Amino acid sequence: MGQVLGMISAVLILSAIYFRVGGQKNFSNGLFIVGIIGELLFIAIMIMAIFD
């Protein structure tokens, strides 16, 4: 589950960079924020798995 969340978040961040280069900054900002939140959740899941 954690690996899927991390991969989806990475794709969202890369998509945000692509759209920012294309000039769609508002859409890019939303994707970037969702991607960062997903990455933070991924890190939390991995930390819980390590210390569990």
C-alpha positions in Angstrom: 0.0 0.0 0.0 2.8 2.4 0.9 4.7 1.8 -2.3 1.6 2.5 -4.4 1.0 5.8 -2.5 4.6 6.8 -3.0 4.5 6.1 -6.8 1.2 7.9 -7.3 2.6 10.9 -5.4 5.8 10.9 -7.5 3.7 10.9 -10.7 1.6 13.8 -9.4 4.7 15.8 -8.6 6.2 15.1 -12.0 2.9 16.0 -13.7 2.9 19.3 -11.7 6.3 20.1 -13.1 5.2 19.3 -16.6 2.1 21.5 -16.4 4.1 24.4 -14.8 6.5 24.3 -17.8 3.4 24.3 -20.0 2.2 27.5 -18.3 -0.8 26.2 -16.3 0.4 27.4 -12.9 -2.9 27.1 -10.9 -3.4 23.5 -11.9 0.2 22.8 -11.3 0.1 24.2 -7.8 -2.8 21.9 -6.9 -1.1 18.8 -8.2 2.1 19.7 -6.4 0.4 20.1 -3.0 -1.5 16.8 -3.4 1.8 15.1 -4.4 3.7 16.5 -1.4 0.9 15.4 1.0 1.0 11.9 -0.5 4.8 11.7 -0.1 4.5 12.8 3.6 1.9 10.0 4.1 4.2 7.6 2.4 7.1 8.5 4.7 4.8 8.1 7.7 3.7 4.7 6.6 7.3 3.6 6.0 8.4 4.9 9.5 5.5 3.0 11.1 6.5 -0.2 9.2 10.1 0.1 10.4 9.3 0.7 14.0 6.3 -1.8 14.2 
